[in-house]
Amino acid sequence: MRLGLCVLALVLSWTHLAVGNRGIKGKRQRRISAEGSQACAKGCELCSEVNGCLKCSPKLFILLERNDIRQVGVCLPSCPPGYFDARNPDMNKCIKCKIEHCEACFSHNFCTKCQEGLYLHKGRCYPACPEGSTAANSTMECSSPAQCEMSEWSPWGPCSKKRKLCGFRKGSEERTRRVLHAPGGDHTTCTDIKETRKCTVRRTPCPEGQKRRKGGQGRRENANRHTARKNSKEPAQ
C-alpha cells in the first residue's frame, strides 16, 4: 500500500514538473521573439542581440562589420567604399575588395577606382602608370598608347633566293600591309608592315638565258685559271 502511494506521488510530481517547464519554455520563446522583433533595425527581417542583423530586406545589402571579436550585420541601400555588391536570390551582400588601396571594385580582384593619389591600370592600383602607358586625358586611369590601324596582309609573295625563282633550294617569301592610320600622323611608329618566312623554291628549270650566262661565266673562269697555272710554270727571265 505504501509502495503504491509512493509511485503515485512520483508520477504526479513528474507531471507537474513537465507542465511547468513547457509553460516556462513557451513564455521564454515568446519573450525572445518579441524582443528580437523590437530590436531589429529598419530593413532587417531577422536579427540577433549578439550579431545584429542576420537577414535584410530583398532590396538591401547586408554588411558584416567587425566589432572586437564579433561580426555585426548591418543593412544598407548600397555598399560602402572598398566593397562591391553581390546580388543573391537568398540575400544581397557587401563583399570587401581584395585589391590593395582600392576604393571601388567590380569583383574581389578587379578594382574600378583607386584611393586618392593612385593610378588605376588593368584592375590594379599603382603609385605611377606602368612603363609603356600614360594617364588618359589627365585622369588617374592609365592606358596604353594609341595603336596603328593597319590594312589586311597581302598574299604571300613567290618563293625565291637571291631574287631567283628557279632551281631547287631553300628560299624566303614575304607579305606586306599598309598603314591606314598612325597616331599623330607619324607612320614611323608603325613598324609591323612586312613579314618574312622560309620556303622551298619550286623545282623548275632555269630559263635558257640564265643557263647560257652561267655557262659562259664558267668557261671564262676556267680559262682564267688555266692561264694563271701556265704563267706560274714559265721560268722567269
Contacts in CASP RR format, 6 or more apart in sequence:
PFRMAT RR
TARGET T0000
AUTHOR 0000-0000-0000
METHOD contacts of the structure
MODEL  1
MRLGLCVLALVLSWTHLAVGNRGIKGKRQRRISAEGSQACAKGCELCSEV
NGCLKCSPKLFILLERNDIRQVGVCLPSCPPGYFDARNPDMNKCIKCKIE
HCEACFSHNFCTKCQEGLYLHKGRCYPACPEGSTAANSTMECSSPAQCEM
SEWSPWGPCSKKRKLCGFRKGSEERTRRVLHAPGGDHTTCTDIKETRKCT
VRRTPCPEGQKRRKGGQGRRENANRHTARKNSKEPAQ
35 49 0 8 1.000
36 47 0 8 1.000
36 49 0 8 1.000
39 47 0 8 1.000
39 49 0 8 1.000
40 46 0 8 1.000
40 47 0 8 1.000
40 53 0 8 1.000
41 47 0 8 1.000
41 53 0 8 1.000
41 74 0 8 1.000
41 75 0 8 1.000
42 75 0 8 1.000
43 53 0 8 1.000
43 56 0 8 1.000
43 57 0 8 1.000
43 60 0 8 1.000
43 75 0 8 1.000
44 52 0 8 1.000
44 53 0 8 1.000
44 54 0 8 1.000
44 55 0 8 1.000
44 56 0 8 1.000
44 57 0 8 1.000
44 75 0 8 1.000
45 55 0 8 1.000
45 56 0 8 1.000
45 57 0 8 1.000
46 53 0 8 1.000
46 54 0 8 1.000
46 55 0 8 1.000
47 53 0 8 1.000
47 54 0 8 1.000
48 54 0 8 1.000
50 70 0 8 1.000
51 70 0 8 1.000
51 71 0 8 1.000
51 72 0 8 1.000
51 73 0 8 1.000
52 72 0 8 1.000
52 73 0 8 1.000
52 74 0 8 1.000
53 62 0 8 1.000
53 72 0 8 1.000
53 73 0 8 1.000
53 74 0 8 1.000
53 75 0 8 1.000
54 73 0 8 1.000
55 62 0 8 1.000
55 91 0 8 1.000
56 62 0 8 1.000
56 75 0 8 1.000
56 91 0 8 1.000
56 92 0 8 1.000
57 75 0 8 1.000
58 92 0 8 1.000
59 77 0 8 1.000
59 92 0 8 1.000
60 75 0 8 1.000
60 76 0 8 1.000
60 77 0 8 1.000
60 92 0 8 1.000
61 75 0 8 1.000
61 76 0 8 1.000
61 77 0 8 1.000
61 78 0 8 1.000
61 79 0 8 1.000
61 85 0 8 1.000
61 92 0 8 1.000
61 93 0 8 1.000
61 94 0 8 1.000
62 73 0 8 1.000
62 74 0 8 1.000
62 75 0 8 1.000
62 76 0 8 1.000
62 91 0 8 1.000
62 92 0 8 1.000
62 93 0 8 1.000
62 94 0 8 1.000
63 73 0 8 1.000
63 74 0 8 1.000
63 75 0 8 1.000
63 76 0 8 1.000
63 79 0 8 1.000
63 80 0 8 1.000
63 83 0 8 1.000
63 93 0 8 1.000
63 94 0 8 1.000
64 71 0 8 1.000
64 72 0 8 1.000
64 73 0 8 1.000
64 74 0 8 1.000
64 94 0 8 1.000
65 71 0 8 1.000
65 72 0 8 1.000
65 73 0 8 1.000
65 74 0 8 1.000
66 72 0 8 1.000
76 94 0 8 1.000
78 85 0 8 1.000
79 85 0 8 1.000
79 94 0 8 1.000
80 94 0 8 1.000
81 103 0 8 1.000
81 104 0 8 1.000
82 96 0 8 1.000
82 97 0 8 1.000
82 102 0 8 1.000
82 103 0 8 1.000
82 104 0 8 1.000
82 105 0 8 1.000
83 94 0 8 1.000
83 95 0 8 1.000
83 96 0 8 1.000
83 97 0 8 1.000
83 105 0 8 1.000
84 94 0 8 1.000
84 95 0 8 1.000
84 97 0 8 1.000
84 104 0 8 1.000
84 105 0 8 1.000
84 106 0 8 1.000
84 107 0 8 1.000
84 108 0 8 1.000
85 92 0 8 1.000
85 93 0 8 1.000
85 94 0 8 1.000
85 95 0 8 1.000
86 92 0 8 1.000
86 93 0 8 1.000
86 94 0 8 1.000
86 95 0 8 1.000
95 108 0 8 1.000
96 108 0 8 1.000
97 104 0 8 1.000
97 105 0 8 1.000
97 108 0 8 1.000
97 111 0 8 1.000
98 108 0 8 1.000
98 109 0 8 1.000
99 105 0 8 1.000
99 108 0 8 1.000
99 109 0 8 1.000
99 110 0 8 1.000
99 111 0 8 1.000
99 123 0 8 1.000
99 124 0 8 1.000
99 125 0 8 1.000
100 125 0 8 1.000
101 114 0 8 1.000
101 115 0 8 1.000
101 118 0 8 1.000
101 125 0 8 1.000
102 111 0 8 1.000
102 113 0 8 1.000
102 114 0 8 1.000
102 115 0 8 1.000
102 125 0 8 1.000
103 111 0 8 1.000
103 113 0 8 1.000
103 114 0 8 1.000
103 115 0 8 1.000
104 111 0 8 1.000
104 112 0 8 1.000
104 113 0 8 1.000
105 111 0 8 1.000
105 112 0 8 1.000
105 113 0 8 1.000
106 112 0 8 1.000
110 123 0 8 1.000
111 120 0 8 1.000
111 123 0 8 1.000
111 124 0 8 1.000
111 125 0 8 1.000
112 120 0 8 1.000
112 123 0 8 1.000
113 120 0 8 1.000
114 120 0 8 1.000
114 125 0 8 1.000
114 140 0 8 1.000
115 125 0 8 1.000
117 127 0 8 1.000
117 140 0 8 1.000
118 125 0 8 1.000
118 126 0 8 1.000
118 127 0 8 1.000
118 140 0 8 1.000
119 125 0 8 1.000
119 126 0 8 1.000
119 127 0 8 1.000
119 128 0 8 1.000
119 129 0 8 1.000
119 135 0 8 1.000
119 140 0 8 1.000
119 141 0 8 1.000
119 142 0 8 1.000
120 126 0 8 1.000
120 140 0 8 1.000
120 141 0 8 1.000
120 142 0 8 1.000
121 129 0 8 1.000
121 130 0 8 1.000
121 133 0 8 1.000
121 141 0 8 1.000
121 142 0 8 1.000
126 142 0 8 1.000
129 135 0 8 1.000
129 142 0 8 1.000
130 142 0 8 1.000
132 144 0 8 1.000
132 145 0 8 1.000
133 142 0 8 1.000
133 143 0 8 1.000
133 144 0 8 1.000
133 145 0 8 1.000
134 142 0 8 1.000
134 143 0 8 1.000
134 145 0 8 1.000
135 141 0 8 1.000
135 142 0 8 1.000
135 143 0 8 1.000
136 142 0 8 1.000
136 143 0 8 1.000
145 183 0 8 1.000
146 183 0 8 1.000
147 183 0 8 1.000
148 179 0 8 1.000
148 181 0 8 1.000
148 182 0 8 1.000
148 183 0 8 1.000
148 189 0 8 1.000
148 190 0 8 1.000
149 179 0 8 1.000
149 180 0 8 1.000
149 181 0 8 1.000
149 182 0 8 1.000
150 177 0 8 1.000
150 178 0 8 1.000
150 179 0 8 1.000
150 180 0 8 1.000
150 190 0 8 1.000
150 192 0 8 1.000
150 193 0 8 1.000
151 177 0 8 1.000
151 178 0 8 1.000
151 179 0 8 1.000
151 180 0 8 1.000
152 177 0 8 1.000
153 175 0 8 1.000
153 176 0 8 1.000
153 177 0 8 1.000
153 195 0 8 1.000
154 175 0 8 1.000
154 176 0 8 1.000
154 177 0 8 1.000
155 175 0 8 1.000
156 173 0 8 1.000
156 174 0 8 1.000
156 175 0 8 1.000
156 197 0 8 1.000
157 173 0 8 1.000
157 174 0 8 1.000
157 175 0 8 1.000
158 165 0 8 1.000
158 173 0 8 1.000
159 165 0 8 1.000
159 171 0 8 1.000
159 172 0 8 1.000
159 173 0 8 1.000
159 199 0 8 1.000
159 200 0 8 1.000
159 201 0 8 1.000
159 202 0 8 1.000
160 171 0 8 1.000
160 172 0 8 1.000
160 173 0 8 1.000
160 201 0 8 1.000
161 169 0 8 1.000
161 170 0 8 1.000
161 171 0 8 1.000
161 172 0 8 1.000
161 201 0 8 1.000
164 201 0 8 1.000
164 206 0 8 1.000
164 210 0 8 1.000
165 201 0 8 1.000
165 202 0 8 1.000
165 204 0 8 1.000
166 201 0 8 1.000
166 204 0 8 1.000
166 205 0 8 1.000
166 206 0 8 1.000
166 207 0 8 1.000
166 210 0 8 1.000
167 201 0 8 1.000
167 202 0 8 1.000
167 203 0 8 1.000
167 204 0 8 1.000
167 205 0 8 1.000
167 206 0 8 1.000
168 200 0 8 1.000
168 201 0 8 1.000
168 202 0 8 1.000
168 203 0 8 1.000
169 200 0 8 1.000
169 201 0 8 1.000
170 198 0 8 1.000
170 199 0 8 1.000
170 200 0 8 1.000
170 201 0 8 1.000
171 198 0 8 1.000
171 199 0 8 1.000
171 200 0 8 1.000
171 201 0 8 1.000
172 196 0 8 1.000
172 197 0 8 1.000
172 198 0 8 1.000
172 199 0 8 1.000
173 196 0 8 1.000
173 197 0 8 1.000
173 199 0 8 1.000
174 194 0 8 1.000
174 195 0 8 1.000
174 196 0 8 1.000
174 197 0 8 1.000
175 194 0 8 1.000
175 195 0 8 1.000
176 193 0 8 1.000
176 194 0 8 1.000
176 195 0 8 1.000
177 192 0 8 1.000
177 193 0 8 1.000
177 194 0 8 1.000
178 193 0 8 1.000
179 187 0 8 1.000
179 190 0 8 1.000
179 193 0 8 1.000
182 189 0 8 1.000
182 190 0 8 1.000
183 189 0 8 1.000
206 214 0 8 1.000
END
